[in-house]
Amino acid sequence: MSNQTLLDRSLQSVWHPCTQMKHHETFPLIPIQRGEGVWLVDADGKRYLDAVSSWWVNLFGHNNPRIKEAIKLQLDTLEHVMLAGFTHEPVVALSEKLAQLTGLGHAFYASDGASATEIALKMSFHYWRNTTKPLKTKFISLKNSYHGETLGALSVTDVAIFKDTYAPLLLQSAQMPSPDFRLSARGESAEDFALRCASALELYVSAHHAELAAFIIEPLVQCAAGMAMYHPSYLRRAREICTQYEVHLIADEIAVGFGRTGTMFACEQANIVADFICLSKGITGGYLPLSAVLTTDKVYQAFYDDSTLKGFLHSHSYTGNPLACSAALATLAIFESDHILEKNKQQAAYLNTKAVAFTDLPIKHLRHQGMILAFDVATTQAKFSSACYAAALSQGLLLRPIGNTVYFMPPYSITESEIDFMIDATLSALKQVL
């Protein structure tokens, strides 16, 4: 079958995500045939370095033999069983492991990040109802935050292109000043700015805590806001404020968890434990859909009752899927056996050194956090992101700029020579479009 036939079939039958489909009349889809390590290979044999981990999910490279083998072994015993009234070894083992890593217990599973956000929001709301504080029904988040695109998640998201169309359908929430250090005053340190934003948070929470259920936050990096990074002092103060005023703190570690910021979870860098943690994306190494929400024993006990109505009556058909849980267990095993977090420090240091090459271009705010590196391009081109994306593809590189922000979030298995290629290809692509 020819590539063109496959592309025609896709355009006739598939509605692609985050896409204006009419654009594919002039900008063709890429038919990917296979993956190997950090590379994607199309039907013509052209290779593309996956510098964004296929939307931030892939940790240890495509076609990873250990994750693949774990899925195959599980496939020989149990592919799926409903988790209502039943259990199985992979979901129990994964829940135990996640509890050990996060300091929280009782994992509740779904299939994607937005669903995890929905679960955390509903759990928080329902907790206050169960504990005779039914007026605590509202939520706050950061300006420019992104927590998913289902209606509840979109209600606490603050990205206009995703949210504005659906505004009449959404719950009302309030957005707090973002501690994104790019917004700081001249001469103000990242920490001082973070603490100034935390003071604004405290002012709002102190006035509205009687009606606030939770504050949801992306720890350290607001990814969809253009990799907006901030000082961990903000997280520490947010934890203190939420504790003082009895407001839940929800850590959305969907994108930044599992080593992306340099520690297993970003909250560790502020030495805090949230009331809820939302996990997805890298949890299975990029192999299968899975998400989880973990919470405190105190929250769990508020639902533990003879009354069914006090239970958390939320469900997904594929909750705790054994194949996905097995992939997640294999992913966590690789972290331990291969000392991934230590190796990532070396990889990040090398990437940061090579990124000096971009300083000759019209950029600002060159920044990094663990295995995430980003910079903002000074350009007035309205279609910079799509032009840069296309130019990078021509160089054999998958980049997906966010507005004027170019970023790298590659699989951890990337080698130094592959980092060199990624940097060189990006330089070539930028020179084409600037």
C-alpha positions as CSV (number, residue, x, y, z in Angstrom):
1,M,0.0,0.0,0.0
2,S,1.4,3.4,-1.0
3,N,2.0,6.2,1.5
4,Q,-0.5,8.4,-0.4
5,T,-3.2,5.8,0.0
6,L,-2.6,5.6,3.7
7,L,-2.7,9.4,4.0
8,D,-5.9,9.7,2.0
9,R,-7.5,7.0,4.2
10,S,-6.4,8.8,7.4
11,L,-7.9,12.1,6.2
12,Q,-11.1,10.4,5.2
13,S,-11.5,8.5,8.5
14,V,-9.5,10.1,11.4
15,W,-10.1,13.3,13.2
16,H,-6.6,14.2,14.4
17,P,-6.2,15.9,17.8
18,C,-5.3,19.6,18.4
19,T,-5.5,20.1,14.6
20,Q,-7.4,22.3,12.1
21,M,-8.0,19.5,9.7
22,K,-8.2,21.8,6.7
23,H,-4.5,22.6,7.1
24,H,-3.7,19.1,6.0
25,E,-4.8,20.1,2.5
26,T,-1.4,21.8,2.1
27,F,0.6,20.3,5.0
28,P,0.6,16.5,4.7
29,L,0.4,14.0,7.6
30,I,3.5,11.9,8.2
31,P,2.9,8.1,8.0
32,I,5.0,6.7,10.8
33,Q,5.8,3.0,10.3
34,R,8.0,2.2,13.3
35,G,10.1,3.6,16.2
36,E,13.5,2.7,17.5
37,G,15.0,4.5,20.5
38,V,14.6,8.2,20.1
39,W,13.8,7.8,16.4
40,L,10.6,7.6,14.5
41,V,10.8,6.2,11.0
42,D,8.2,7.0,8.3
43,A,7.0,4.7,5.5
44,D,9.8,6.0,3.2
45,G,12.5,5.2,5.7
46,K,13.1,8.8,6.7
47,R,14.1,9.1,10.4
48,Y,12.9,11.8,12.8
49,L,14.4,12.4,16.2
50,D,11.6,12.6,18.7
51,A,12.6,15.6,20.6
52,V,9.3,16.0,22.4
53,S,8.8,12.3,23.5
54,S,5.7,12.0,21.4
55,W,3.8,14.6,23.5
56,W,5.9,14.1,26.6
57,V,5.0,10.4,27.2
58,N,8.0,8.4,26.0
59,L,10.7,7.9,28.6
60,F,13.1,5.2,27.5
61,G,12.7,5.2,23.8
62,H,10.4,3.6,21.3
63,N,10.5,-0.2,21.0
64,N,12.0,-0.6,24.4
65,P,12.6,-4.3,24.9
66,R,11.9,-4.5,28.7
67,I,8.6,-2.7,28.6
68,K,7.6,-4.6,25.6
69,E,8.4,-7.9,27.3
70,A,6.4,-7.0,30.4
71,I,3.4,-6.4,28.2
72,K,3.8,-9.6,26.3
73,L,4.1,-11.6,29.6
74,Q,1.0,-10.0,31.0
75,L,-0.9,-10.7,27.7
76,D,-0.4,-14.4,28.2
77,T,-2.3,-14.3,31.5
78,L,-4.8,-11.5,31.8
79,E,-5.5,-8.7,29.3
80,H,-8.3,-6.9,31.3
81,V,-10.9,-7.4,34.0
82,M,-13.2,-4.8,35.5
83,L,-11.8,-3.3,38.7
84,A,-15.2,-3.0,40.4
85,G,-15.5,-6.0,42.6
86,F,-12.2,-7.6,41.3
87,T,-8.5,-7.0,41.6
88,H,-5.3,-8.4,40.2
89,E,-1.6,-8.5,40.9
90,P,-0.3,-5.7,38.5
91,V,-2.7,-3.0,39.8
92,V,-1.9,-3.9,43.5
93,A,1.8,-4.0,42.9
94,L,1.7,-0.7,41.0
95,S,-0.4,1.0,43.7
96,E,2.0,-0.2,46.4
97,K,4.9,1.2,44.4
98,L,3.3,4.6,43.7
99,A,2.4,4.9,47.3
100,Q,6.0,4.3,48.3
101,L,7.2,6.9,45.8
102,T,4.7,9.6,46.5
103,G,4.0,9.3,50.2
104,L,0.3,9.0,49.4
105,G,-1.9,5.9,49.3
106,H,-4.9,4.3,47.6
107,A,-4.4,4.9,43.9
108,F,-7.5,5.6,41.7
109,Y,-7.0,4.8,38.0
110,A,-8.1,6.2,34.7
111,S,-6.7,6.3,31.2
112,D,-5.4,9.9,30.6
113,G,-4.3,13.1,32.3
114,A,-7.5,15.0,31.9
115,S,-9.4,12.2,33.5
116,A,-7.0,12.3,36.4
117,T,-7.7,16.0,36.9
118,E,-11.4,15.3,36.8
119,I,-11.0,12.6,39.5
120,A,-9.0,14.9,41.8
121,L,-11.4,17.8,41.5
122,K,-14.4,15.5,42.2
123,M,-12.7,13.8,45.1
124,S,-11.8,17.2,46.7
125,F,-15.4,18.5,46.2
126,H,-16.9,15.3,47.5
127,Y,-14.5,15.2,50.5
128,W,-15.8,18.5,51.8
129,R,-19.4,17.4,51.3
130,N,-18.7,14.2,53.2
131,T,-17.0,16.2,56.0
132,T,-19.9,18.6,56.5
133,K,-18.3,21.6,54.7
134,P,-20.5,21.6,51.6
135,L,-19.9,25.3,50.8
136,K,-16.3,24.4,49.8
137,T,-17.1,23.9,46.1
138,K,-14.8,26.2,44.2
139,F,-11.3,25.8,42.7
140,I,-8.3,28.0,42.0
141,S,-5.4,27.5,39.6
142,L,-2.5,29.5,38.2
143,K,-2.8,32.0,35.3
144,N,-1.7,30.3,32.0
145,S,-2.3,26.9,33.6
146,Y,-3.2,23.7,31.7
147,H,-4.8,20.7,33.3
148,G,-6.6,19.0,30.4
149,E,-9.6,19.6,28.0
150,T,-12.5,17.7,29.5
151,L,-15.0,20.1,31.0
152,G,-13.9,20.0,34.7
153,A,-10.2,20.1,33.7
154,L,-10.8,22.9,31.3
155,S,-12.5,24.9,34.0
156,V,-9.2,25.2,35.9
157,T,-7.2,25.6,32.6
158,D,-6.2,29.1,31.6
159,V,-5.2,28.8,27.9
160,A,-7.6,30.8,25.8
161,I,-7.3,28.8,22.5
162,F,-8.5,25.7,24.3
163,K,-11.0,27.3,26.8
164,D,-12.7,30.3,25.3
165,T,-15.0,28.4,22.9
166,Y,-16.4,26.3,25.7
167,A,-16.6,29.0,28.3
168,P,-20.4,28.7,28.7
169,L,-20.1,25.1,29.6
170,L,-17.5,25.5,32.3
171,L,-17.4,25.9,36.1
172,Q,-16.1,29.2,37.2
173,S,-12.7,29.2,38.8
174,A,-10.2,31.9,39.8
175,Q,-6.6,32.1,38.5
176,M,-3.8,33.2,40.7
177,P,-0.7,35.2,39.5
178,S,1.8,32.8,37.8
179,P,5.3,32.6,39.4
180,D,6.7,32.1,35.9
181,F,10.1,33.9,36.4
182,R,9.8,35.5,32.9
183,L,7.2,37.7,34.4
184,S,9.4,39.0,37.2
185,A,10.4,42.7,37.5
186,R,13.9,43.8,36.3
187,G,16.4,42.9,38.9
188,E,14.0,40.7,40.9
189,S,15.2,37.1,41.6
190,A,13.2,34.1,40.6
191,E,12.7,33.3,44.3
192,D,11.7,36.8,45.3
193,F,9.1,36.8,42.4
194,A,7.8,33.4,43.4
195,L,7.3,34.6,47.0
196,R,5.6,37.8,45.8
197,C,3.2,35.6,43.8
198,A,2.7,33.4,46.9
199,S,1.7,36.5,48.9
200,A,-1.0,37.2,46.3
201,L,-2.2,33.6,46.6
202,E,-2.4,34.0,50.4
203,L,-4.4,37.2,50.1
204,Y,-7.0,35.5,47.9
205,V,-7.2,32.3,49.9
206,S,-7.5,34.0,53.3
207,A,-10.5,35.9,51.9
208,H,-12.2,33.0,50.2
209,H,-11.1,29.8,52.0
210,A,-14.6,29.1,53.3
211,E,-15.7,28.4,49.7
212,L,-12.5,26.9,48.3
213,A,-12.2,23.2,47.8
214,A,-8.7,23.0,46.2
215,F,-5.8,24.8,44.5
216,I,-4.5,22.8,41.5
217,I,-1.0,23.5,40.3
218,E,1.6,22.2,37.9
219,P,4.7,21.9,40.1
220,L,7.8,23.8,38.8
221,V,6.9,23.9,35.1
222,Q,3.7,25.1,33.4
223,C,4.4,23.1,30.3
224,A,1.6,24.3,27.9
225,A,2.3,27.9,29.0
226,G,5.6,27.7,27.0
227,M,7.6,25.7,29.6
228,A,7.1,28.4,32.2
229,M,9.5,27.6,35.0
230,Y,9.4,28.9,38.6
231,H,11.2,28.6,41.9
232,P,10.3,25.8,44.3
233,S,9.7,28.3,47.1
234,Y,6.3,29.0,45.6
235,L,5.3,25.4,46.1
236,R,6.5,25.4,49.8
237,R,4.5,28.6,50.5
238,A,1.4,27.2,48.6
239,R,1.6,24.1,50.8
240,E,1.7,26.1,53.9
241,I,-1.1,28.4,52.8
242,C,-3.4,25.5,51.8
243,T,-2.7,23.8,55.1
244,Q,-3.4,26.9,57.2
245,Y,-6.7,27.7,55.4
246,E,-7.9,24.1,54.9
247,V,-7.8,24.1,51.1
248,H,-6.6,21.0,49.3
249,L,-3.4,21.2,47.2
250,I,-3.6,19.2,44.0
251,A,-0.3,18.5,42.3
252,D,-0.7,18.0,38.6
253,E,2.4,16.0,37.9
254,I,1.0,14.6,34.7
255,A,3.6,16.1,32.4
256,V,6.4,16.8,35.0
257,G,6.4,13.6,36.9
258,F,8.6,10.6,36.4
259,G,11.9,12.4,36.3
260,R,11.2,15.2,33.9
261,T,12.3,18.0,36.3
262,G,15.3,16.1,37.7
263,T,13.6,14.3,40.6
264,M,11.0,11.5,40.3
265,F,8.3,14.1,41.1
266,A,8.7,17.8,41.0
267,C,7.1,18.3,44.4
268,E,10.2,16.7,45.9
269,Q,12.3,19.7,45.1
270,A,10.1,21.8,47.5
271,N,10.1,18.9,50.0
272,I,6.3,18.9,50.1
273,V,3.5,16.3,49.8
274,A,0.3,17.4,48.1
275,D,-3.2,16.2,49.2
276,F,-3.7,14.8,45.7
277,I,-1.2,13.9,43.0
278,C,-2.2,13.4,39.4
279,L,-0.1,11.1,37.2
280,S,-0.1,10.0,33.6
281,K,2.0,10.5,30.4
282,G,5.3,8.9,31.3
283,I,3.8,6.4,33.8
284,T,3.9,3.6,31.3
285,G,7.0,4.8,29.5
286,G,4.7,6.0,26.6
287,Y,3.4,2.5,25.8
288,L,-0.2,2.4,27.0
289,P,-2.9,4.9,28.2
290,L,-2.9,5.1,32.0
291,S,-3.4,7.7,34.7
292,A,-3.7,7.7,38.5
293,V,-4.7,9.9,41.3
294,L,-3.2,9.2,44.8
295,T,-4.4,11.0,47.9
296,T,-4.0,11.0,51.7
297,D,-5.5,8.4,54.1
298,K,-7.5,11.3,55.6
299,V,-9.3,11.9,52.3
300,Y,-9.8,8.2,51.7
301,Q,-11.3,7.7,55.2
302,A,-13.9,10.4,54.5
303,F,-15.4,8.2,51.8
304,Y,-15.2,5.0,53.9
305,D,-18.8,4.6,55.1
306,D,-21.8,2.3,55.2
307,S,-23.6,4.7,52.9
308,T,-23.1,4.1,49.2
309,L,-23.7,7.8,48.5
310,K,-20.6,8.7,50.5
311,G,-18.5,6.4,48.3
312,F,-16.6,7.8,45.3
313,L,-18.9,6.5,42.5
314,H,-16.6,7.4,39.6
315,S,-15.6,4.8,37.1
316,H,-13.8,4.2,33.8
317,S,-14.2,0.9,31.8
318,Y,-10.5,0.3,31.6
319,T,-9.6,1.4,35.1
320,G,-6.4,-0.3,36.3
321,N,-5.9,-2.2,33.0
322,P,-3.4,-5.1,33.7
323,L,-1.4,-4.5,30.5
324,A,-1.0,-0.8,31.3
325,C,-0.1,-1.5,34.9
326,S,2.5,-4.1,33.8
327,A,4.0,-1.5,31.5
328,A,4.1,1.0,34.4
329,L,5.8,-1.5,36.7
330,A,8.4,-2.2,34.0
331,T,9.0,1.5,33.6
332,L,9.5,2.0,37.4
333,A,11.8,-1.0,37.4
334,I,14.0,0.7,34.8
335,F,14.3,3.8,36.9
336,E,15.7,1.7,39.8
337,S,17.9,-0.8,38.0
338,D,19.4,1.7,35.6
339,H,19.8,4.6,38.0
340,I,17.9,6.9,35.6
341,L,17.7,10.0,37.8
342,E,21.5,10.1,38.2
343,K,22.1,9.4,34.5
344,N,19.6,12.2,33.6
345,K,21.7,14.7,35.5
346,Q,24.6,14.0,33.2
347,Q,22.4,14.1,30.1
348,A,20.9,17.4,31.3
349,A,24.3,18.9,31.9
350,Y,25.4,18.0,28.4
351,L,22.3,19.4,26.9
352,N,22.7,22.6,28.8
353,T,26.3,23.0,27.6
354,K,25.3,22.4,24.0
355,A,22.4,24.9,24.2
356,V,24.9,27.7,24.4
357,A,24.9,27.5,20.6
358,F,21.4,29.2,20.5
359,T,22.7,32.3,22.2
360,D,23.9,33.7,18.8
361,L,20.2,33.7,17.7
362,P,17.5,36.3,18.7
363,I,16.4,34.4,21.7
364,K,15.7,35.1,25.4
365,H,15.0,33.2,28.6
366,L,17.2,30.2,27.8
367,R,16.1,27.9,30.7
368,H,16.1,24.4,31.9
369,Q,14.6,22.2,34.6
370,G,15.9,18.6,34.6
371,M,15.4,17.0,31.2
372,I,13.4,20.0,29.9
373,L,15.2,22.8,28.1
374,A,13.4,25.8,26.5
375,F,14.0,29.3,25.1
376,D,11.8,32.0,23.6
377,V,12.5,33.2,20.0
378,A,12.2,37.0,19.4
379,T,10.1,37.0,16.3
380,T,6.9,38.7,15.1
381,Q,6.0,35.9,12.7
382,A,2.4,35.0,13.3
383,K,3.0,31.4,12.1
384,F,6.4,30.9,13.7
385,S,5.5,27.6,15.4
386,S,4.1,25.9,12.4
387,A,7.0,27.2,10.2
388,C,9.6,26.0,12.7
389,Y,7.8,22.6,13.0
390,A,7.9,22.1,9.2
391,A,11.6,23.2,9.0
392,A,12.6,20.9,11.8
393,L,10.8,17.9,10.0
394,S,12.9,18.7,6.9
395,Q,16.0,18.3,9.1
396,G,14.8,15.0,10.5
397,L,13.6,16.3,13.8
398,L,10.3,16.4,15.5
399,L,9.8,19.7,17.3
400,R,6.5,21.2,18.3
401,P,7.0,24.8,19.5
402,I,4.5,26.4,21.8
403,G,3.9,29.8,20.3
404,N,7.4,31.4,20.2
405,T,8.8,28.9,22.7
406,V,11.1,26.2,21.3
407,Y,11.7,23.3,23.8
408,F,13.2,19.9,24.1
409,M,11.8,17.1,26.2
410,P,13.5,14.1,24.7
411,P,13.4,10.4,25.8
412,Y,15.9,9.8,28.6
413,S,17.6,7.2,26.4
414,I,19.0,10.0,24.1
415,T,22.8,9.8,23.6
416,E,25.2,12.7,23.4
417,S,25.6,12.2,19.7
418,E,21.8,12.4,19.3
419,I,21.7,15.5,21.4
420,D,24.3,17.0,19.1
421,F,22.1,16.1,16.1
422,M,19.0,17.6,17.9
423,I,20.8,20.9,18.6
424,D,22.3,21.1,15.0
425,A,19.0,20.3,13.4
426,T,17.2,22.9,15.5
427,L,19.8,25.6,14.6
428,S,19.3,24.8,10.9
429,A,15.5,24.9,11.2
430,L,15.6,28.2,13.0
431,K,17.9,29.7,10.5
432,Q,15.4,28.7,7.8
433,V,12.5,30.6,9.4
434,L,14.2,33.6,11.0
